[in-house]
């Protein structure tokens, strides 16, 4: 619960446009961004191994949406963070 409170406090510090963006992301997309920020580069295969209940096709669509929103970059089979 303490970690959730910390996350909510950080979200409240964001400008409204960034808050809106964060709140539009689903759990899979947040998990992907977290993994990318930790590892810097991660393969699509590893991202699709997520335990989320979304189908593989839906996961691909959510990954594509992250790239379109410029929250990460895709080069061949690898996702990286935007610098």
Biopython code that builds the backbone (N, CA, C, O; Angstrom):
import numpy as np
from Bio.PDB.StructureBuilder import StructureBuilder

atoms = [
    (1, "UNK", "N", (0.823, -1.186, 0.000)),
    (1, "UNK", "CA", (0.000, 0.000, 0.000)),
    (1, "UNK", "C", (0.872, 1.257, 0.000)),
    (1, "UNK", "O", (0.521, 2.257, -0.626)),
    (2, "UNK", "N", (1.998, 1.206, 0.695)),
    (2, "UNK", "CA", (2.886, 2.372, 0.746)),
    (2, "UNK", "C", (3.434, 2.710, -0.637)),
    (2, "UNK", "O", (3.574, 3.881, -0.988)),
    (3, "UNK", "N", (3.743, 1.677, -1.420)),
    (3, "UNK", "CA", (4.266, 1.909, -2.769)),
    (3, "UNK", "C", (3.208, 2.541, -3.655)),
    (3, "UNK", "O", (3.510, 3.406, -4.478)),
    (4, "UNK", "N", (1.969, 2.107, -3.485)),
    (4, "UNK", "CA", (0.874, 2.690, -4.265)),
    (4, "UNK", "C", (0.707, 4.167, -3.932)),
    (4, "UNK", "O", (0.479, 4.984, -4.824)),
    (5, "UNK", "N", (0.818, 4.505, -2.678)),
    (5, "UNK", "CA", (0.703, 5.905, -2.265)),
    (5, "UNK", "C", (1.828, 6.727, -2.878)),
    (5, "UNK", "O", (1.599, 7.852, -3.323)),
    (6, "UNK", "N", (3.036, 6.181, -2.906)),
    (6, "UNK", "CA", (4.166, 6.881, -3.531)),
    (6, "UNK", "C", (3.914, 7.114, -5.017)),
    (6, "UNK", "O", (4.199, 8.192, -5.538)),
    (7, "UNK", "N", (3.381, 6.107, -5.693)),
    (7, "UNK", "CA", (3.080, 6.235, -7.117)),
    (7, "UNK", "C", (2.034, 7.323, -7.332)),
    (7, "UNK", "O", (2.178, 8.160, -8.223)),
    (8, "UNK", "N", (0.995, 7.311, -6.527)),
    (8, "UNK", "CA", (-0.058, 8.313, -6.657)),
    (8, "UNK", "C", (0.460, 9.722, -6.381)),
    (8, "UNK", "O", (0.042, 10.677, -7.036)),
    (9, "UNK", "N", (1.354, 9.853, -5.430)),
    (9, "UNK", "CA", (1.959, 11.155, -5.146)),
    (9, "UNK", "C", (2.768, 11.648, -6.343)),
    (9, "UNK", "O", (2.710, 12.827, -6.693)),
    (10, "UNK", "N", (3.514, 10.755, -6.961)),
    (10, "UNK", "CA", (4.315, 11.131, -8.136)),
    (10, "UNK", "C", (3.408, 11.521, -9.310)),
    (10, "UNK", "O", (3.693, 12.472, -10.036)),
    (11, "UNK", "N", (2.326, 10.783, -9.482)),
    (11, "UNK", "CA", (1.384, 11.117, -10.555)),
    (11, "UNK", "C", (0.785, 12.498, -10.316)),
    (11, "UNK", "O", (0.599, 13.269, -11.258)),
    (12, "UNK", "N", (0.488, 12.807, -9.080)),
    (12, "UNK", "CA", (-0.123, 14.110, -8.781)),
    (12, "UNK", "C", (0.834, 15.267, -9.062)),
    (12, "UNK", "O", (0.380, 16.393, -9.265)),
    (13, "UNK", "N", (2.131, 15.023, -9.081)),
    (13, "UNK", "CA", (3.123, 16.066, -9.367)),
    (13, "UNK", "C", (3.250, 16.357, -10.862)),
    (13, "UNK", "O", (3.817, 17.378, -11.251)),
    (14, "UNK", "N", (2.729, 15.472, -11.690)),
    (14, "UNK", "CA", (2.859, 15.630, -13.148)),
    (14, "UNK", "C", (1.964, 16.752, -13.671)),
    (14, "UNK", "O", (0.923, 17.055, -13.087)),
    (15, "UNK", "N", (2.386, 17.368, -14.787)),
    (15, "UNK", "CA", (1.490, 18.325, -15.450)),
    (15, "UNK", "C", (0.247, 17.582, -15.961)),
    (15, "UNK", "O", (0.301, 16.374, -16.189)),
    (16, "UNK", "N", (-0.859, 18.291, -16.138)),
    (16, "UNK", "CA", (-2.107, 17.613, -16.504)),
    (16, "UNK", "C", (-2.045, 16.813, -17.790)),
    (16, "UNK", "O", (-2.693, 15.772, -17.894)),
    (17, "UNK", "N", (-1.285, 17.271, -18.771)),
    (17, "UNK", "CA", (-1.200, 16.507, -20.029)),
    (17, "UNK", "C", (-0.524, 15.161, -19.794)),
    (17, "UNK", "O", (-0.923, 14.158, -20.387)),
    (18, "UNK", "N", (0.490, 15.126, -18.938)),
    (18, "UNK", "CA", (1.169, 13.865, -18.629)),
    (18, "UNK", "C", (0.287, 12.966, -17.763)),
    (18, "UNK", "O", (0.300, 11.746, -17.924)),
    (19, "UNK", "N", (-0.475, 13.560, -16.850)),
    (19, "UNK", "CA", (-1.402, 12.772, -16.037)),
    (19, "UNK", "C", (-2.406, 12.066, -16.928)),
    (19, "UNK", "O", (-2.696, 10.884, -16.742)),
    (20, "UNK", "N", (-2.926, 12.790, -17.885)),
    (20, "UNK", "CA", (-3.919, 12.227, -18.795)),
    (20, "UNK", "C", (-3.321, 11.040, -19.550)),
    (20, "UNK", "O", (-3.974, 10.008, -19.705)),
    (21, "UNK", "N", (-2.097, 11.187, -20.013)),
    (21, "UNK", "CA", (-1.422, 10.119, -20.742)),
    (21, "UNK", "C", (-1.229, 8.890, -19.858)),
    (21, "UNK", "O", (-1.511, 7.770, -20.285)),
    (22, "UNK", "N", (-0.757, 9.085, -18.649)),
    (22, "UNK", "CA", (-0.514, 7.971, -17.727)),
    (22, "UNK", "C", (-1.815, 7.242, -17.412)),
    (22, "UNK", "O", (-1.847, 6.012, -17.365)),
    (23, "UNK", "N", (-2.870, 7.988, -17.201)),
    (23, "UNK", "CA", (-4.135, 7.375, -16.829)),
    (23, "UNK", "C", (-4.813, 6.661, -17.996)),
    (23, "UNK", "O", (-5.727, 5.865, -17.779)),
    (24, "UNK", "N", (-4.382, 6.933, -19.229)),
    (24, "UNK", "CA", (-4.934, 6.238, -20.392)),
    (24, "UNK", "C", (-4.245, 4.906, -20.654)),
    (24, "UNK", "O", (-4.749, 4.092, -21.428)),
    (25, "UNK", "N", (-3.115, 4.678, -20.030)),
    (25, "UNK", "CA", (-2.379, 3.426, -20.244)),
    (25, "UNK", "C", (-3.009, 2.297, -19.437)),
    (25, "UNK", "O", (-3.520, 2.517, -18.339)),
    (26, "UNK", "N", (-2.967, 1.091, -19.988)),
    (26, "UNK", "CA", (-3.472, -0.059, -19.244)),
    (26, "UNK", "C", (-2.327, -0.745, -18.501)),
    (26, "UNK", "O", (-1.169, -0.347, -18.626)),
    (27, "UNK", "N", (-2.656, -1.760, -17.741)),
    (27, "UNK", "CA", (-1.650, -2.412, -16.901)),
    (27, "UNK", "C", (-0.526, -3.046, -17.712)),
    (27, "UNK", "O", (0.634, -2.999, -17.303)),
    (28, "UNK", "N", (-0.857, -3.637, -18.856)),
    (28, "UNK", "CA", (0.175, -4.237, -19.697)),
    (28, "UNK", "C", (1.151, -3.176, -20.188)),
    (28, "UNK", "O", (2.363, -3.387, -20.156)),
    (29, "UNK", "N", (0.636, -2.041, -20.640)),
    (29, "UNK", "CA", (1.494, -0.973, -21.141)),
    (29, "UNK", "C", (2.374, -0.410, -20.030)),
    (29, "UNK", "O", (3.544, -0.108, -20.265)),
    (30, "UNK", "N", (1.834, -0.266, -18.839)),
    (30, "UNK", "CA", (2.649, 0.207, -17.711)),
    (30, "UNK", "C", (3.749, -0.801, -17.379)),
    (30, "UNK", "O", (4.879, -0.420, -17.074)),
    (31, "UNK", "N", (3.410, -2.071, -17.440)),
    (31, "UNK", "CA", (4.398, -3.125, -17.190)),
    (31, "UNK", "C", (5.514, -3.076, -18.241)),
    (31, "UNK", "O", (6.690, -3.216, -17.906)),
    (32, "UNK", "N", (5.147, -2.880, -19.499)),
    (32, "UNK", "CA", (6.124, -2.793, -20.587)),
    (32, "UNK", "C", (7.062, -1.610, -20.363)),
    (32, "UNK", "O", (8.281, -1.752, -20.464)),
    (33, "UNK", "N", (6.498, -0.451, -20.060)),
    (33, "UNK", "CA", (7.330, 0.737, -19.833)),
    (33, "UNK", "C", (8.266, 0.541, -18.644)),
    (33, "UNK", "O", (9.406, 1.004, -18.658)),
    (34, "UNK", "N", (7.783, -0.139, -17.632)),
    (34, "UNK", "CA", (8.620, -0.429, -16.469)),
    (34, "UNK", "C", (9.789, -1.342, -16.851)),
    (34, "UNK", "O", (10.928, -1.099, -16.452)),
    (35, "UNK", "N", (9.502, -2.385, -17.620)),
    (35, "UNK", "CA", (10.565, -3.305, -18.050)),
    (35, "UNK", "C", (11.581, -2.606, -18.937)),
    (35, "UNK", "O", (12.785, -2.826, -18.809)),
    (36, "UNK", "N", (11.089, -1.759, -19.839)),
    (36, "UNK", "CA", (11.999, -1.040, -20.731)),
    (36, "UNK", "C", (12.884, -0.085, -19.941)),
    (36, "UNK", "O", (14.072, 0.045, -20.237)),
    (37, "UNK", "N", (12.328, 0.572, -18.956)),
    (37, "UNK", "CA", (13.126, 1.519, -18.174)),
    (37, "UNK", "C", (14.189, 0.805, -17.349)),
    (37, "UNK", "O", (15.250, 1.374, -17.090)),
    (38, "UNK", "N", (13.926, -0.427, -16.933)),
    (38, "UNK", "CA", (14.908, -1.192, -16.154)),
    (38, "UNK", "C", (16.002, -1.767, -17.033)),
    (38, "UNK", "O", (17.183, -1.683, -16.697)),
    (39, "UNK", "N", (15.610, -2.359, -18.173)),
    (39, "UNK", "CA", (16.575, -3.074, -19.011)),
    (39, "UNK", "C", (17.109, -2.265, -20.182)),
    (39, "UNK", "O", (18.076, -2.684, -20.819)),
    (40, "UNK", "N", (16.513, -1.127, -20.481)),
    (40, "UNK", "CA", (16.891, -0.255, -21.599)),
    (40, "UNK", "C", (16.532, -0.841, -22.960)),
    (40, "UNK", "O", (16.021, -0.117, -23.814)),
    (41, "UNK", "N", (16.782, -2.116, -23.185)),
    (41, "UNK", "CA", (16.423, -2.784, -24.434)),
    (41, "UNK", "C", (15.859, -4.152, -24.086)),
    (41, "UNK", "O", (16.447, -4.905, -23.310)),
    (42, "UNK", "N", (14.706, -4.459, -24.674)),
    (42, "UNK", "CA", (14.068, -5.748, -24.378)),
    (42, "UNK", "C", (13.383, -6.264, -25.642)),
    (42, "UNK", "O", (12.846, -5.486, -26.431)),
    (43, "UNK", "N", (13.407, -7.555, -25.821)),
    (43, "UNK", "CA", (12.833, -8.146, -27.030)),
    (43, "UNK", "C", (11.314, -8.233, -26.927)),
    (43, "UNK", "O", (10.745, -8.261, -25.836)),
    (44, "UNK", "N", (10.683, -8.274, -28.079)),
    (44, "UNK", "CA", (9.229, -8.419, -28.139)),
    (44, "UNK", "C", (8.810, -9.719, -27.474)),
    (44, "UNK", "O", (7.804, -9.766, -26.767)),
    (45, "UNK", "N", (9.567, -10.755, -27.698)),
    (45, "UNK", "CA", (9.272, -12.073, -27.121)),
    (45, "UNK", "C", (9.179, -11.991, -25.597)),
    (45, "UNK", "O", (8.257, -12.545, -24.999)),
    (46, "UNK", "N", (10.127, -11.304, -24.973)),
    (46, "UNK", "CA", (10.115, -11.165, -23.512)),
    (46, "UNK", "C", (8.928, -10.343, -23.034)),
    (46, "UNK", "O", (8.355, -10.627, -21.983)),
    (47, "UNK", "N", (8.560, -9.327, -23.800)),
    (47, "UNK", "CA", (7.419, -8.490, -23.412)),
    (47, "UNK", "C", (6.109, -9.261, -23.518)),
    (47, "UNK", "O", (5.197, -9.052, -22.717)),
    (48, "UNK", "N", (6.013, -10.140, -24.491)),
    (48, "UNK", "CA", (4.778, -10.903, -24.690)),
    (48, "UNK", "C", (4.602, -12.011, -23.656)),
    (48, "UNK", "O", (3.519, -12.588, -23.558)),
    (49, "UNK", "N", (5.640, -12.319, -22.888)),
    (49, "UNK", "CA", (5.556, -13.342, -21.840)),
    (49, "UNK", "C", (4.817, -12.844, -20.598)),
    (49, "UNK", "O", (4.708, -13.571, -19.611)),
    (50, "UNK", "N", (4.322, -11.645, -20.638)),
    (50, "UNK", "CA", (3.622, -11.044, -19.501)),
    (50, "UNK", "C", (2.485, -11.945, -19.021)),
    (50, "UNK", "O", (1.852, -12.632, -19.823)),
    (51, "UNK", "N", (2.234, -11.940, -17.742)),
    (51, "UNK", "CA", (1.178, -12.762, -17.159)),
    (51, "UNK", "C", (-0.197, -12.112, -17.274)),
    (51, "UNK", "O", (-1.167, -12.629, -16.721)),
    (52, "UNK", "N", (-0.298, -11.007, -17.971)),
    (52, "UNK", "CA", (-1.592, -10.334, -18.091)),
    (52, "UNK", "C", (-2.581, -11.200, -18.872)),
    (52, "UNK", "O", (-2.187, -12.112, -19.598)),
    (53, "UNK", "N", (-3.840, -10.905, -18.716)),
    (53, "UNK", "CA", (-4.892, -11.728, -19.315)),
    (53, "UNK", "C", (-5.204, -11.351, -20.763)),
    (53, "UNK", "O", (-6.078, -11.959, -21.380)),
    (54, "UNK", "N", (-4.516, -10.374, -21.302)),
    (54, "UNK", "CA", (-4.761, -9.961, -22.680)),
    (54, "UNK", "C", (-4.254, -11.022, -23.654)),
    (54, "UNK", "O", (-3.288, -11.732, -23.375)),
    (55, "UNK", "N", (-4.924, -11.115, -24.797)),
    (55, "UNK", "CA", (-4.481, -12.053, -25.840)),
    (55, "UNK", "C", (-3.183, -11.537, -26.458)),
    (55, "UNK", "O", (-2.818, -10.374, -26.286)),
    (56, "UNK", "N", (-2.504, -12.407, -27.167)),
    (56, "UNK", "CA", (-1.246, -12.018, -27.799)),
    (56, "UNK", "C", (-1.485, -10.917, -28.833)),
    (56, "UNK", "O", (-0.685, -9.988, -28.945)),
    (57, "UNK", "N", (-2.573, -11.016, -29.582)),
    (57, "UNK", "CA", (-2.899, -9.988, -30.574)),
    (57, "UNK", "C", (-3.128, -8.634, -29.901)),
    (57, "UNK", "O", (-2.682, -7.602, -30.403)),
    (58, "UNK", "N", (-3.818, -8.644, -28.773)),
    (58, "UNK", "CA", (-4.072, -7.393, -28.058)),
    (58, "UNK", "C", (-2.775, -6.807, -27.519)),
    (58, "UNK", "O", (-2.595, -5.589, -27.522)),
    (59, "UNK", "N", (-1.878, -7.659, -27.061)),
    (59, "UNK", "CA", (-0.588, -7.187, -26.566)),
    (59, "UNK", "C", (0.195, -6.504, -27.684)),
    (59, "UNK", "O", (0.808, -5.458, -27.470)),
    (60, "UNK", "N", (0.172, -7.101, -28.887)),
    (60, "UNK", "CA", (0.839, -6.472, -30.035)),
    (60, "UNK", "C", (0.239, -5.093, -30.311)),
    (60, "UNK", "O", (0.967, -4.140, -30.590)),
    (61, "UNK", "N", (-1.088, -4.991, -30.232)),
    (61, "UNK", "CA", (-1.737, -3.696, -30.476)),
    (61, "UNK", "C", (-1.330, -2.673, -29.425)),
    (61, "UNK", "O", (-1.103, -1.506, -29.744)),
    (62, "UNK", "N", (-1.240, -3.105, -28.189)),
    (62, "UNK", "CA", (-0.835, -2.192, -27.112)),
    (62, "UNK", "C", (0.625, -1.764, -27.271)),
    (62, "UNK", "O", (0.968, -0.619, -26.978)),
    (63, "UNK", "N", (1.476, -2.664, -27.727)),
    (63, "UNK", "CA", (2.874, -2.301, -27.997)),
    (63, "UNK", "C", (2.946, -1.286, -29.133)),
    (63, "UNK", "O", (3.699, -0.315, -29.058)),
    (64, "UNK", "N", (2.166, -1.512, -30.177)),
    (64, "UNK", "CA", (2.128, -0.585, -31.305)),
    (64, "UNK", "C", (1.655, 0.797, -30.842)),
    (64, "UNK", "O", (2.173, 1.820, -31.291)),
    (65, "UNK", "N", (0.678, 0.816, -29.950)),
    (65, "UNK", "CA", (0.156, 2.079, -29.429)),
    (65, "UNK", "C", (1.233, 2.846, -28.649)),
    (65, "UNK", "O", (1.308, 4.071, -28.744)),
    (66, "UNK", "N", (2.053, 2.145, -27.890)),
    (66, "UNK", "CA", (3.142, 2.793, -27.153)),
    (66, "UNK", "C", (4.138, 3.445, -28.112)),
    (66, "UNK", "O", (4.627, 4.545, -27.855)),
    (67, "UNK", "N", (4.433, 2.765, -29.208)),
    (67, "UNK", "CA", (5.356, 3.311, -30.204)),
    (67, "UNK", "C", (4.727, 4.532, -30.871)),
    (67, "UNK", "O", (5.398, 5.544, -31.074)),
    (68, "UNK", "N", (3.445, 4.439, -31.211)),
    (68, "UNK", "CA", (2.750, 5.563, -31.859)),
    (68, "UNK", "C", (2.682, 6.789, -30.946)),
    (68, "UNK", "O", (2.733, 7.924, -31.421)),
    (69, "UNK", "N", (2.566, 6.559, -29.647)),
    (69, "UNK", "CA", (2.537, 7.670, -28.684)),
    (69, "UNK", "C", (3.944, 8.177, -28.357)),
    (69, "UNK", "O", (4.114, 9.120, -27.585)),
    (70, "UNK", "N", (4.944, 7.535, -28.959)),
    (70, "UNK", "CA", (6.351, 7.898, -28.776)),
    (70, "UNK", "C", (6.814, 7.735, -27.325)),
    (70, "UNK", "O", (7.628, 8.514, -26.827)),
    (71, "UNK", "N", (6.280, 6.710, -26.663)),
    (71, "UNK", "CA", (6.714, 6.395, -25.306)),
    (71, "UNK", "C", (7.858, 5.393, -25.310)),
    (71, "UNK", "O", (8.567, 5.237, -24.316)),
    (72, "UNK", "N", (8.030, 4.715, -26.441)),
    (72, "UNK", "CA", (9.168, 3.821, -26.632)),
    (72, "UNK", "C", (9.407, 3.708, -28.131)),
    (72, "UNK", "O", (8.599, 4.155, -28.945)),
    (73, "UNK", "N", (10.531, 3.103, -28.472)),
    (73, "UNK", "CA", (10.889, 2.922, -29.879)),
    (73, "UNK", "C", (11.060, 1.440, -30.171)),
    (73, "UNK", "O", (11.474, 0.658, -29.315)),
    (74, "UNK", "N", (10.729, 1.078, -31.406)),
    (74, "UNK", "CA", (10.905, -0.311, -31.820)),
    (74, "UNK", "C", (11.867, -0.350, -32.993)),
    (74, "UNK", "O", (11.677, 0.344, -33.991)),
    (75, "UNK", "N", (12.896, -1.166, -32.861)),
    (75, "UNK", "CA", (13.851, -1.393, -33.936)),
    (75, "UNK", "C", (13.967, -2.897, -34.107)),
    (75, "UNK", "O", (14.472, -3.607, -33.238)),
    (76, "UNK", "N", (13.488, -3.360, -35.246)),
    (76, "UNK", "CA", (13.429, -4.785, -35.553)),
    (76, "UNK", "C", (12.602, -5.501, -34.489)),
    (76, "UNK", "O", (11.387, -5.314, -34.433)),
    (77, "UNK", "N", (13.219, -6.298, -33.664)),
    (77, "UNK", "CA", (12.506, -7.084, -32.664)),
    (77, "UNK", "C", (12.747, -6.546, -31.247)),
    (77, "UNK", "O", (12.401, -7.210, -30.270)),
    (78, "UNK", "N", (13.332, -5.362, -31.128)),
    (78, "UNK", "CA", (13.693, -4.824, -29.820)),
    (78, "UNK", "C", (12.966, -3.528, -29.511)),
    (78, "UNK", "O", (12.777, -2.684, -30.387)),
    (79, "UNK", "N", (12.564, -3.381, -28.272)),
    (79, "UNK", "CA", (11.964, -2.133, -27.805)),
    (79, "UNK", "C", (12.960, -1.426, -26.897)),
    (79, "UNK", "O", (13.611, -2.050, -26.058)),
    (80, "UNK", "N", (13.068, -0.124, -27.076)),
    (80, "UNK", "CA", (13.978, 0.677, -26.262)),
    (80, "UNK", "C", (13.229, 1.902, -25.750)),
    (80, "UNK", "O", (12.171, 2.265, -26.265)),
    (81, "UNK", "N", (13.794, 2.521, -24.740)),
    (81, "UNK", "CA", (13.186, 3.731, -24.211)),
    (81, "UNK", "C", (13.498, 4.912, -25.123)),
    (81, "UNK", "O", (14.500, 4.919, -25.837)),
    (82, "UNK", "N", (12.639, 5.886, -25.084)),
    (82, "UNK", "CA", (12.840, 7.110, -25.860)),
    (82, "UNK", "C", (13.759, 8.015, -25.060)),
    (82, "UNK", "O", (13.561, 8.210, -23.861)),
    (83, "UNK", "N", (14.749, 8.559, -25.717)),
    (83, "UNK", "CA", (15.722, 9.397, -24.993)),
    (83, "UNK", "C", (15.448, 10.849, -25.170)),
    (83, "UNK", "O", (16.172, 11.685, -24.628)),
]
sb = StructureBuilder()
sb.init_structure("model")
sb.init_model(0)
sb.init_chain("A")
sb.init_seg("    ")
for serial, (resi, resn, name, xyz) in enumerate(atoms, 1):
    if name == "N":
        sb.init_residue(resn, " ", resi, " ")
    sb.init_atom(name, np.array(xyz, "f"), 0.0, 1.0, " ", f" {name:<3s}", serial, name[0])
structure = sb.get_structure()
